[in-house]
Amino acid sequence: MEEWSFPPRFDADYAPPAGSRYWFPVRETMPPVDREKAIVERLQQVTRYAWDKSPFYRRKWEEAGFHPDRLRSLEDFESKVPVIAKKDLREAQARVPPFGDYLCVPDSEIHHIHGTSGTTGRPTAFAIGRNDWEAVANAHARIMWSMGIRPGDIVFVGAILSLYMGSWGALAGAERLRCKAFPFGAGAPGMTARAAMWLDATKPQAFYGTPSFALHLAEVARSEGYDPRNFGLKVLFFSGEPGASVPGVRDRIAETYNARVVDCGSMAEMSPFMHVSGTAETDGMLCWQDIVYTEVCDPKTFRRVPYGQRGTPVYTHLERTSQPMIRLMSGDLTLWEEGPGACGRTYPRLPQGIFGRIDDMFTIRGENVYPSEIDAALNELPHYGGEHRIIISREGAMDELMVRVEASAEHSAKGAPALAALRDEAAKKLQKMLGLRAKVEVVPPGTFPRTDFKARRVIDDREVFRDMNARLGQAGDA
């Protein structure tokens, strides 16, 4: 296997032949059974390393009765190594600030510090060693190559350059790939309009951001007199939120920019986060198992589910030494299937990407609903205005679901009959996709603020629900 060692070492000057589909042909197309044998050997190395370097893992594994010497198979790994959760990481960093007792390198080797925002509790600090940063860059370059991005291409990074790992990871990959890296960023007032201007001026080949921002950017670009199809993009790759594997959202972005849409990204803790990613030929996401070993597990037992079933991803670093994650449960939901993908890579595939976090799911009259499913349904409507809000009621005998949907400006100008038709069409589409009835209110374009980061569209608010229900009742009486 090409450049397969632990700790990892990469040739900084390596690049595959220009016409090659693969960065590492052997690693990417080898029989899965052979790859799994190599992964078992790597897991033996990784767990031994963590046992020797990390009080966190040694303590956790001693409590579970696990020792690296007892690891002989993937079944051993799955059944004997306990999962860890984000709360375990926060507790470790509270106990041993700032990086926790799962930091496995000397403080002097830390090269980058990132983290969570901490808006809902104690922030989590990510300490990434210099060698690990090089491993992240190499992994991302390799995966961006699979998307069709090539040395010399301009890669426009349209995401916030702050604590958020996504923008920095995309930038590191672009630099390693010897692209023209354009770290434009996002978030400042007026920046979206300037992004449209720069995209039109520089005609980059690739764009990175969130799906929500790409759709918002297209709206702003048109208002500024630009056609997003004329930016010349050939690929847009996304992380940070579900969407790029959702047909309605993916197809809307692809049509808007006349470009390929690629979904990627797992968790900031798991950087290189692109270890789940689509390619130029394969929709959904591949699990690049030789970078991060991914198990899709039952969320209660944390045992792997068979291909074709849903579960929660559990991740293990195979090329990280500074803060290695070993069986980190994601809390997300996905469905996986056996490879190979259309690109010929023999990794398992997540054909629908990652649906979202399990705790984002809500239950309406016994049906489990994910916000991404509502996004998908509405984005298939030709007169959808690009934003909506999901309002949940927890009152009364049964839960209720209401959706406020923006109409497009053109459709809104057609008057009340057209808006009523859109309301009915949206309600039918939602019932077909979700298997339950939802009340729908159509609102004028521009009702909801746009975002240059992750969209938050779910409101669990009884007063908002009552107000909207009253309006819908009045409209029905009229």
ZIPEFEN-V283102 format. One record per residue. N is the residue number from 1. RES is the residue in one small letter. PSI is psi in whole degrees, 0 to 359 (999 if undefined). Layout:
n->N res->RES psi->PSI
n->N res->RES psi->PSI
This chain:
n->1 res->m psi->138
n->2 res->e psi->128
n->3 res->e psi->53
n->4 res->w psi->97
n->5 res->s psi->162
n->6 res->f psi->125
n->7 res->p psi->151
n->8 res->p psi->146
n->9 res->r psi->131
n->10 res->f psi->148
n->11 res->d psi->111
n->12 res->a psi->343
n->13 res->d psi->0
n->14 res->y psi->141
n->15 res->a psi->143
n->16 res->p psi->166
n->17 res->p psi->147
n->18 res->a psi->325
n->19 res->g psi->3
n->20 res->s psi->138
n->21 res->r psi->334
n->22 res->y psi->144
n->23 res->w psi->309
n->24 res->f psi->91
n->25 res->p psi->320
n->26 res->v psi->309
n->27 res->r psi->324
n->28 res->e psi->337
n->29 res->t psi->6
n->30 res->m psi->155
n->31 res->p psi->135
n->32 res->p psi->324
n->33 res->v psi->324
n->34 res->d psi->321
n->35 res->r psi->320
n->36 res->e psi->325
n->37 res->k psi->318
n->38 res->a psi->324
n->39 res->i psi->321
n->40 res->v psi->316
n->41 res->e psi->319
n->42 res->r psi->321
n->43 res->l psi->325
n->44 res->q psi->318
n->45 res->q psi->316
n->46 res->v psi->316
n->47 res->t psi->324
n->48 res->r psi->317
n->49 res->y psi->312
n->50 res->a psi->324
n->51 res->w psi->318
n->52 res->d psi->329
n->53 res->k psi->340
n->54 res->s psi->112
n->55 res->p psi->328
n->56 res->f psi->306
n->57 res->y psi->320
n->58 res->r psi->315
n->59 res->r psi->314
n->60 res->k psi->317
n->61 res->w psi->326
n->62 res->e psi->320
n->63 res->e psi->327
n->64 res->a psi->355
n->65 res->g psi->26
n->66 res->f psi->143
n->67 res->h psi->139
n->68 res->p psi->331
n->69 res->d psi->342
n->70 res->r psi->4
n->71 res->l psi->114
n->72 res->r psi->345
n->73 res->s psi->169
n->74 res->l psi->328
n->75 res->e psi->318
n->76 res->d psi->314
n->77 res->f psi->313
n->78 res->e psi->321
n->79 res->s psi->337
n->80 res->k psi->335
n->81 res->v psi->120
n->82 res->p psi->152
n->83 res->v psi->159
n->84 res->i psi->156
n->85 res->a psi->166
n->86 res->k psi->326
n->87 res->k psi->329
n->88 res->d psi->321
n->89 res->l psi->318
n->90 res->r psi->319
n->91 res->e psi->321
n->92 res->a psi->323
n->93 res->q psi->333
n->94 res->a psi->325
n->95 res->r psi->319
n->96 res->v psi->80
n->97 res->p psi->156
n->98 res->p psi->350
n->99 res->f psi->359
n->100 res->g psi->165
n->101 res->d psi->23
n->102 res->y psi->7
n->103 res->l psi->124
n->104 res->c psi->9
n->105 res->v psi->158
n->106 res->p psi->149
n->107 res->d psi->328
n->108 res->s psi->342
n->109 res->e psi->355
n->110 res->i psi->130
n->111 res->h psi->319
n->112 res->h psi->143
n->113 res->i psi->124
n->114 res->h psi->188
n->115 res->g psi->179
n->116 res->t psi->166
n->117 res->s psi->332
n->118 res->g psi->17
n->119 res->t psi->340
n->120 res->t psi->21
n->121 res->g psi->195
n->122 res->r psi->129
n->123 res->p psi->153
n->124 res->t psi->128
n->125 res->a psi->133
n->126 res->f psi->118
n->127 res->a psi->115
n->128 res->i psi->120
n->129 res->g psi->161
n->130 res->r psi->315
n->131 res->n psi->324
n->132 res->d psi->324
n->133 res->w psi->323
n->134 res->e psi->323
n->135 res->a psi->319
n->136 res->v psi->312
n->137 res->a psi->317
n->138 res->n psi->318
n->139 res->a psi->316
n->140 res->h psi->322
n->141 res->a psi->317
n->142 res->r psi->317
n->143 res->i psi->322
n->144 res->m psi->327
n->145 res->w psi->319
n->146 res->s psi->337
n->147 res->m psi->349
n->148 res->g psi->6
n->149 res->i psi->138
n->150 res->r psi->158
n->151 res->p psi->137
n->152 res->g psi->342
n->153 res->d psi->148
n->154 res->i psi->125
n->155 res->v psi->113
n->156 res->f psi->111
n->157 res->v psi->100
n->158 res->g psi->60
n->159 res->a psi->158
n->160 res->i psi->127
n->161 res->l psi->86
n->162 res->s psi->225
n->163 res->l psi->336
n->164 res->y psi->124
n->165 res->m psi->334
n->166 res->g psi->310
n->167 res->s psi->319
n->168 res->w psi->323
n->169 res->g psi->319
n->170 res->a psi->320
n->171 res->l psi->316
n->172 res->a psi->318
n->173 res->g psi->318
n->174 res->a psi->319
n->175 res->e psi->317
n->176 res->r psi->328
n->177 res->l psi->358
n->178 res->r psi->37
n->179 res->c psi->171
n->180 res->k psi->99
n->181 res->a psi->129
n->182 res->f psi->88
n->183 res->p psi->75
n->184 res->f psi->321
n->185 res->g psi->196
n->186 res->a psi->170
n->187 res->g psi->332
n->188 res->a psi->151
n->189 res->p psi->135
n->190 res->g psi->358
n->191 res->m psi->330
n->192 res->t psi->318
n->193 res->a psi->322
n->194 res->r psi->327
n->195 res->a psi->317
n->196 res->a psi->319
n->197 res->m psi->315
n->198 res->w psi->324
n->199 res->l psi->319
n->200 res->d psi->326
n->201 res->a psi->322
n->202 res->t psi->342
n->203 res->k psi->59
n->204 res->p psi->157
n->205 res->q psi->335
n->206 res->a psi->149
n->207 res->f psi->135
n->208 res->y psi->138
n->209 res->g psi->209
n->210 res->t psi->153
n->211 res->p psi->321
n->212 res->s psi->318
n->213 res->f psi->323
n->214 res->a psi->319
n->215 res->l psi->319
n->216 res->h psi->316
n->217 res->l psi->320
n->218 res->a psi->319
n->219 res->e psi->313
n->220 res->v psi->318
n->221 res->a psi->315
n->222 res->r psi->321
n->223 res->s psi->337
n->224 res->e psi->2
n->225 res->g psi->13
n->226 res->y psi->148
n->227 res->d psi->115
n->228 res->p psi->335
n->229 res->r psi->340
n->230 res->n psi->1
n->231 res->f psi->340
n->232 res->g psi->14
n->233 res->l psi->142
n->234 res->k psi->337
n->235 res->v psi->136
n->236 res->l psi->126
n->237 res->f psi->142
n->238 res->f psi->153
n->239 res->s psi->184
n->240 res->g psi->334
n->241 res->e psi->157
n->242 res->p psi->157
n->243 res->g psi->313
n->244 res->a psi->348
n->245 res->s psi->358
n->246 res->v psi->118
n->247 res->p psi->315
n->248 res->g psi->315
n->249 res->v psi->312
n->250 res->r psi->313
n->251 res->d psi->325
n->252 res->r psi->316
n->253 res->i psi->316
n->254 res->a psi->317
n->255 res->e psi->320
n->256 res->t psi->319
n->257 res->y psi->355
n->258 res->n psi->52
n->259 res->a psi->162
n->260 res->r psi->139
n->261 res->v psi->129
n->262 res->v psi->131
n->263 res->d psi->139
n->264 res->c psi->165
n->265 res->g psi->135
n->266 res->s psi->276
n->267 res->m psi->150
n->268 res->a psi->323
n->269 res->e psi->337
n->270 res->m psi->13
n->271 res->s psi->131
n->272 res->p psi->110
n->273 res->f psi->343
n->274 res->m psi->7
n->275 res->h psi->343
n->276 res->v psi->118
n->277 res->s psi->147
n->278 res->g psi->180
n->279 res->t psi->182
n->280 res->a psi->334
n->281 res->e psi->342
n->282 res->t psi->120
n->283 res->d psi->172
n->284 res->g psi->215
n->285 res->m psi->142
n->286 res->l psi->147
n->287 res->c psi->102
n->288 res->w psi->84
n->289 res->q psi->340
n->290 res->d psi->359
n->291 res->i psi->307
n->292 res->v psi->125
n->293 res->y psi->119
n->294 res->t psi->129
n->295 res->e psi->132
n->296 res->v psi->116
n->297 res->c psi->157
n->298 res->d psi->129
n->299 res->p psi->353
n->300 res->k psi->319
n->301 res->t psi->340
n->302 res->f psi->34
n->303 res->r psi->145
n->304 res->r psi->139
n->305 res->v psi->154
n->306 res->p psi->156
n->307 res->y psi->143
n->308 res->g psi->356
n->309 res->q psi->161
n->310 res->r psi->152
n->311 res->g psi->186
n->312 res->t psi->132
n->313 res->p psi->138
n->314 res->v psi->126
n->315 res->y psi->145
n->316 res->t psi->125
n->317 res->h psi->138
n->318 res->l psi->354
n->319 res->e psi->27
n->320 res->r psi->139
n->321 res->t psi->342
n->322 res->s psi->304
n->323 res->q psi->69
n->324 res->p psi->135
n->325 res->m psi->126
n->326 res->i psi->108
n->327 res->r psi->54
n->328 res->l psi->120
n->329 res->m psi->135
n->330 res->s psi->327
n->331 res->g psi->3
n->332 res->d psi->173
n->333 res->l psi->139
n->334 res->t psi->176
n->335 res->l psi->136
n->336 res->w psi->158
n->337 res->e psi->162
n->338 res->e psi->145
n->339 res->g psi->186
n->340 res->p psi->164
n->341 res->g psi->178
n->342 res->a psi->337
n->343 res->c psi->353
n->344 res->g psi->354
n->345 res->r psi->141
n->346 res->t psi->26
n->347 res->y psi->156
n->348 res->p psi->158
n->349 res->r psi->143
n->350 res->l psi->91
n->351 res->p psi->334
n->352 res->q psi->17
n->353 res->g psi->211
n->354 res->i psi->123
n->355 res->f psi->328
n->356 res->g psi->180
n->357 res->r psi->143
n->358 res->i psi->323
n->359 res->d psi->356
n->360 res->d psi->344
n->361 res->m psi->142
n->362 res->f psi->157
n->363 res->t psi->124
n->364 res->i psi->116
n->365 res->r psi->44
n->366 res->g psi->355
n->367 res->e psi->131
n->368 res->n psi->129
n->369 res->v psi->133
n->370 res->y psi->137
n->371 res->p psi->326
n->372 res->s psi->332
n->373 res->e psi->323
n->374 res->i psi->318
n->375 res->d psi->314
n->376 res->a psi->314
n->377 res->a psi->314
n->378 res->l psi->325
n->379 res->n psi->349
n->380 res->e psi->352
n->381 res->l psi->129
n->382 res->p psi->337
n->383 res->h psi->16
n->384 res->y psi->136
n->385 res->g psi->1
n->386 res->g psi->350
n->387 res->e psi->156
n->388 res->h psi->169
n->389 res->r psi->141
n->390 res->i psi->121
n->391 res->i psi->127
n->392 res->i psi->135
n->393 res->s psi->133
n->394 res->r psi->16
n->395 res->e psi->165
n->396 res->g psi->191
n->397 res->a psi->330
n->398 res->m psi->146
n->399 res->d psi->151
n->400 res->e psi->152
n->401 res->l psi->128
n->402 res->m psi->147
n->403 res->v psi->125
n->404 res->r psi->124
n->405 res->v psi->128
n->406 res->e psi->138
n->407 res->a psi->154
n->408 res->s psi->157
n->409 res->a psi->319
n->410 res->e psi->318
n->411 res->h psi->323
n->412 res->s psi->326
n->413 res->a psi->347
n->414 res->k psi->351
n->415 res->g psi->185
n->416 res->a psi->316
n->417 res->p psi->320
n->418 res->a psi->321
n->419 res->l psi->323
n->420 res->a psi->322
n->421 res->a psi->321
n->422 res->l psi->319
n->423 res->r psi->313
n->424 res->d psi->321
n->425 res->e psi->318
n->426 res->a psi->318
n->427 res->a psi->318
n->428 res->k psi->318
n->429 res->k psi->317
n->430 res->l psi->320
n->431 res->q psi->321
n->432 res->k psi->318
n->433 res->m psi->321
n->434 res->l psi->338
n->435 res->g psi->22
n->436 res->l psi->160
n->437 res->r psi->142
n->438 res->a psi->139
n->439 res->k psi->139
n->440 res->v psi->134
n->441 res->e psi->127
n->442 res->v psi->130
n->443 res->v psi->163
n->444 res->p psi->156
n->445 res->p psi->144
n->446 res->g psi->6
n->447 res->t psi->320
n->448 res->f psi->142
n->449 res->p psi->147
n->450 res->r psi->166
n->451 res->t psi->148
n->452 res->d psi->18
n->453 res->f psi->223
n->454 res->k psi->132
n->455 res->a psi->143
n->456 res->r psi->107
n->457 res->r psi->357
n->458 res->v psi->129
n->459 res->i psi->118
n->460 res->d psi->82
n->461 res->d psi->114
n->462 res->r psi->323
n->463 res->e psi->317
n->464 res->v psi->319
n->465 res->f psi->313
n->466 res->r psi->318
n->467 res->d psi->316
n->468 res->m psi->321
n->469 res->n psi->322
n->470 res->a psi->317
n->471 res->r psi->316
n->472 res->l psi->324
n->473 res->g psi->318
n->474 res->q psi->320
n->475 res->a psi->322
n->476 res->g psi->321
n->477 res->d psi->325
n->478 res->a psi->999
